[in-house]
Amino acid sequence: MKIGFARYALLAVFSLLAVTIIAPLAHAQPVAAPTSQVHVAPLPPLGTPATTRAFDAEKATNAYLAQVSGEARAKSDSYFEGGYWLTLWDALYAIAVSALLLWSKFSAGVRNWAQARTRSRFWQVSIYVAVYFVAVAVLSFPLTVYEAFFREHAYGLSNQNFAQWFGDFIKGQGIGLVASVIGLTIIYSVIRATPRFWWAWGTLVVIVFAMIMAVIEPVFIAPVFNNYKPLAESPLKEKILSIARSEGIPAKNVYEFDASRQTKRISANVSGFLGTTRISLNDNLMNRSTPREIIAVLGHEMGHYVLDHTVRLLMMLGLLFFVGFAFVAWGYRILTGIFGGNWDVRTIEDPAGLPVLMALMSFFFLVATPVQNTISRTTEAQADLFGVNAVREPDAFAQAALQLSEYRKLDPTPLEEAIFYDHPSGRSRIHMMMQWKAEHLNDWDIKNGPKSPQ
């Protein structure tokens, strides 16, 4: 729409020129054209002005990466590479928990108990899911406490003692319990209504449910774990709101939340959907980063909103679940056909078969790890590019990428990045910033801004 308006405006300008300049010339008497000497000189190669030749994006990238070395680099690499194995162990552990619930006939017993409580199949599912969720939480607790508490402390990333961590864990489990009971009860209603094509309609349920969660998360869920308060009035706040207004983001305030009570990680987000949009940054970012770095990070986060990444990710999530549910429907028939008698699990609408569904989904998402990460990584790269174009702080964003290296491996192999990274690697992000800078060196703000290491 804006392009069309500009085109018509240009046509109007040229029409006016034709009337005011060309028409009078048509009636003028011809005169001899003036002569002058023409000097010919070769133009410099396209894209290589003098300032550009003095800047090497690859060299600047390597110089930035060299700022994190030795023990700090080894610790970061170790933490992130350990996550490769945890992806596998998480899936195998989930499958093992499902197997235990099925082979011990615990799942069938809970179903029978729920049936004895009520004759409503709707409420039978709700009762079953509630008991199932608690059982899985208890059985999974050893791995959860290792990953989320002991491992975080081992790498110096957590600020919580066990009681504080466990309090947040209970809150999260409570929210998960309510969400699971509601979501799975609805999905089982869909399964009963359309047992042959439940996987297609179930995908729609997942998309709608995820959309609702995106709407309520910043207003009702995030404040359960952290205290949010308006950022103190300052030139920085005015700058953030000015950028937000210029990019069409409907946010009238900026919020700071106390993530330092939990972690040392820097973070910010533009969260919410359909009227609940909120710009938030944590106190770690405020305390550990310069104003330029904060603006650079928020430029990236604003990119997610402006580029409609919530909608994009909902659609991508829907496609992934569509394939996953189809795989689960196929696998469920095979597994229950072979082992259903041992498990006392009946048809697909039998809630006692939920562990089968969950085991199959765990396997599917393990195999789909590169797909999930690629969807996320490309989205994050788009936000990186939007951010640097919006706020024009390539060096500040490079410094923020170095801060993120406390828990993200900076320089992986291309294969590692393709499979395991849900964000671009530190090298990829810094190199993108330095390439952008190389193309804007003659711009006044970049020419007079921070100098990159070389």
N, C-alpha and C positions, 0 to 999 in steps of 0.2 A: 504494500500500500504506500509506503513512504517512497519507494523507488519510482512508482508511477507518478506520484505528485511531483517529484523532482524532475522527471522527464517532461511533464507538461509545463512546469515552470521554465525550463530551459527553452522549450519551443516558444513560449510567450516572449522571452527575452530576445531570441533571435528574430521573431516577428517585429518587435519594436525596433531593433537595429535596422531591419530592412526598410522600415518606414522612415526613420530619422536620418539614416546615413546613405543607404543605397539609392533610394528614390531621388534625393536632391542631386546626386552625382550623375544621374541619367540625363539631366538637363544642363550640366556644366559644359563649357567649351574645353576641348582637349588641349593639353599643354605638354611640352616635352618633359619626359621623365628625368628626374635628377640622376646623376651618375655618381658612383663612389667605388673605391677599391675594396674588393672582397678578399679577406684573409682566410685561408683554409688551414685547419689544424686537426689532428686526429683526436677523437673523444677517448676518454679513459674507458677501459672495459666495463660493461654494464654490471652494476652491483658491487664494484670495487672502488669506491671513493677512497681518498687518502686515509681517512680515519679508520675505515673498515680494514684496510691492509695491515693496520697496526694492532688489530685485535684477533686473537685466535680462540674460537669458541671451545675447541677440544682441549687446548692448553689450559684455559680458564676452568673448565670442568674438572680436569685432573688436579689442578691446584686446590680447588674447593674440596675434592674428595680426600686429598692428602692431609687436610686439617683434622681428620679423624683417623688415627692410626694406632699401632701398638696394641696395648691392652684394651682400650676402648673399642677399637675395630674388632678385635677377637671376641670380646664379650657380646657385641651386637650381632656378629655373625653366628655365634653359638646359640644365642637366644632364638634367632629367627629360624635357623636351620633345624633346631629342635622342634619347631612348629610343623615341619614337614612330616616328622614321624607322628606327632600328636594327631594330625589329620587322619592318619591310618589307624592309630590306636583308638581314637574316639569312635570311629565307625565300627571297628571290631568289638569294642567294649559294648556298644549299643546292641550289636547283633547278639553278643553273648548274653546280655541281660534279657533280651527277647526270648532267646532259646531257653534260659532258665525258667522264665515265667510260663512258657509253653510246655516244656517237658515235665516240669513239676506239677503241671495242671493247676497252678495257682490262678492263671488267667481264667480257666473254665470254672474254677471254684468261685471267683469273684462274680462272674456272670450269673452263676446259679444263685448266689447270695442276693444279687441285685434283683433277679426275677422273683425271689421270695419276698422282697420288700414292696414291689409294686407290679401291677399288671400292664402298666403303660410302657411300651417299648421305648418311647422317647426318654422317659425318666430312668429306665433301666440303663440306657447308654450313659446318661449323666452320672449316675451312681458309679457305674463301672469305670468311667474315665477318671473320676476323682480318686478312687482307690488305686487305679493303675498309675496315675501321675505320682502319687505319694510313694508307691512302691519303687518306681523307677528312680525317683529322686534319692531315696535311701540307698538303693543298690549302686547308683552312680556316684554317690558322695565321695568315696575314696579317690576316684580319678578327678572329680571336680575340685576337691580341696587341694590336691597336688597341683593342678594346673593353675587355679585362680588365686591360691594363697602361697603355698610353699615355693613354687617356682618363681612367682613374681617377687617374693622376698629374696630369693637366691640371686636374682639379677638386679636387685636394688630398685625395683620399679613400684613397689607398694609402700604406702604410708600407714596402713592399718594394722592394728593388732588383731588377734584371732576373733575376739568378741565383736569388734567393729565389723570385720569382714563377714562374720556369721550373721550379724544383724541385717546387712545388705543382702546376703544370700537368702535369708528367710523372706524378706520383702519381695525379692525377685521370684522366688518360688510361689509366693502367694499370688502375684500377678499372673504368673505362668499357669497356675492351677485354674484360675477363673477363665483365662483366655482359652485354655485347652478344653475345659468342660463346654464352653459355649461353642467354640469352633468345631470340635469333633462331634458334638451332639447334632449340629446342623449338617455336617458331612454325612453322618450315618443316616439322617433323615433323607438326604439326597440318595444315598445308596439304596435305601428301602424303596424309594419312589421310582428310581431308574436303575435297577441292578446291572443292566447290560452296559449302560453308558454313563455310569456314575462318575467315571474318571474325567469325562468332558465337563459335566455340570459341576463336579467338585473343584475343577480349576477355577471356574467363575466364583465359587464361594471363597476360595483362597485369595483371589484378587480383591474382592469386595472387603474381605476381612483385613487384608493388608492395608487397604486404603483407609479404613476406619482407624486402624492403629496409627497410621501416619498422621491423621487428623488430631487424635487425642493425645499422642505421645508428649509433645512439648507442654501441654496444659495440665495433664492429669498424671502422667507416668514419670517423666523426668523429675518433677519436684518431690517425688517420693524418696529419691536417693540423694538429692542435693538441694541446697538452698539457692534460689535464684533471686537476684536483686538487680534493679536498674543500675547500669554502669554510671559511676559518678560523672557529673558534667565536666567536660574537658574538651580541648581542641581535638583530641583523638576521637571522642564520641561524635563530635560534630562532623568530622571527616568521614567516619563510618556511615552515618546517616545520610550524608551528602551523596556518597557513592551509591547507597541503597536507593535513594530517590532518583538518581540519574539512570539507574538500571531498571526502574519500575518495580522495585520490591516494596510491597505494602507493609513496611515495618516502621513504627513511630518511636521505637525505643530499642536500646541494646542492653542485653542482660549479661551479668557475670554470675558464674556459679562456682561453688567451692569444691572443685574436683581434687584439690590438694589434700583433702581429708582421706582420699582413697589412693591416689596415684601421683606419680611425678610427670606424667605425660602431658604435653601441651595439646590443646584441642579447641575447636570452635565449630559452629554449625549454623546453618540457616534451615531450621526444621519447621515442620508443620505443613498443612495442606488445606486448601479450601477455606481460607479465612483464619487459620491458626498460626500463620507464619511468625516465626520468632528468630531474631538474630541473637546468638549466645556465644560467649567465649569463656573459657575457664580461667581461674585465677592463676594457674601455672603459666598460661600464655601471657597473661598480664605481667607477671612477676619475672619471667625468664626471657622475654623477648622485647626487642626495641619497638617503638611505634611503627616504623617502616615494616618490620616483620609481621606485626599484628595485622596491618592493613593488607599485606600480601596474602596472608592466610585467609583473611575474610573475603578478599577478592575471589579466591578459589571457591570458598563456600557459597558466595553469592552466585557464582557460575552455575552451581547445581540448580538453584532456583530459576534463574533466567533461562537456562537451557532445558527446562522442564524435565529434569532428570528423575523426579519422583514418578512422573507418568511413564517415562522410558523404562525405568527399573521395574515398575509394576507390570508392564507389558512383557518384559523379558522374564520376570519371575513367573508370570502366567504361562509363557511358552515352555519354560523349564518344568513347571509342575504338570503341564499338559502331557509332556513326554513321560515324566516320572510316574504320574498316576496310571498312564497306559501300561507302562512296564510293571507297575505293582499289580494291576488287574490281571495281567497275563501270568506273572509269577505266583500270585495268590492261588490261582486255579491249580497250578502245577504242584506247589508245596502242600496245599491242603488235600489234594488228590493222593499224595504219597503218605503224608504224616498226619492228616486230619484225624484219623481214628486214635492215634497215640495222644494227640493234644486235646481231644474232645472238642474240636472246633468244627463248626458247621459251614454254612454258606458265607458269602462275602458280607452280608448284613449282620452276622453274628459278632457282637462286640468282643467276644473272647478271642477273635482273630486279629485284634488291634496290634499285638506284638508282631504278628506276621507282616502286617502293613508297615510297621515302623522299621523292622529289620530290612525289608526290601527297599524302603526309602533311604535308609542309611547307606546301603550298598550303592544305590543309584547316585546319590549325591557325592559319594566318595569317587566314583568313576567320573562324575561330571565336574569334579573340582576344577580342572582347567577351563571348562566352559563358564562356570560361575565366576571365576577370577578374571577371565577375559572380559566378561560383561562389565564387571566392576572397574577393572583397570582402565578400559577404554573410556568409561564415563569419567573417571578421575582425571585422565589425561585431557579430556575436553575441558573440564573445569580449570585445570592448570593453565591452559592456553587462554581461556576466557579471562581468568584472574589477572594474568600479566598484561593483557590488552586493556583491561578495565582500570587497573591501578598503577601499571607501569613501574613495578618494583622487582625487576628480575634478580638482582643481587640479594634483596631481602628475602625473597622466596627461596633462593639457594641456601641461605643461612638457616631458614626454617626447616628445609629438607635435611640439613645436617643435624638439627635438634631431634628430628624424628628417627635418626639413625641409632638412637639409644635402644630401640627395639625393632628396627628394620634393617636388614642387611643392605649396605649401600651399593655394592657392586657385584651383583650376581651374574651368572652366565645367562645367555639368552634363553636357554631351555628352562632354567630355574624360574626366571621371571615369567615366562609363558605359563608355567604350571602352577606356581605357588603364590604369585603376587596378586593381591586384589587392589593394589595401588601401583603406579609406576615406581620402579626402583629409584633410589637416590640419584644414581648416575643418570638415569633417563630424565628425571625431573630437572636436575641441574643443567644437563646438556640442552634441554628444551629452552630453559631460561637464557642460557648463553647464546644459543642460536638466535633467539628473538632479539637479544641485545645487539648482536652483530649486525642485524638488519635495521637497527634504530640508532646507531651510534651518532648520527648527525642530528638527531632530534635534540632540542635544547635541553630538556629535562634529563635525558640520558647522558648527554655530553657533560653536563654539570653535576651529575649525580654520583653515587658511590662508585669507586673503582674496583673492578674485579681483579682477583689475584691472577698472575700470569707466570 
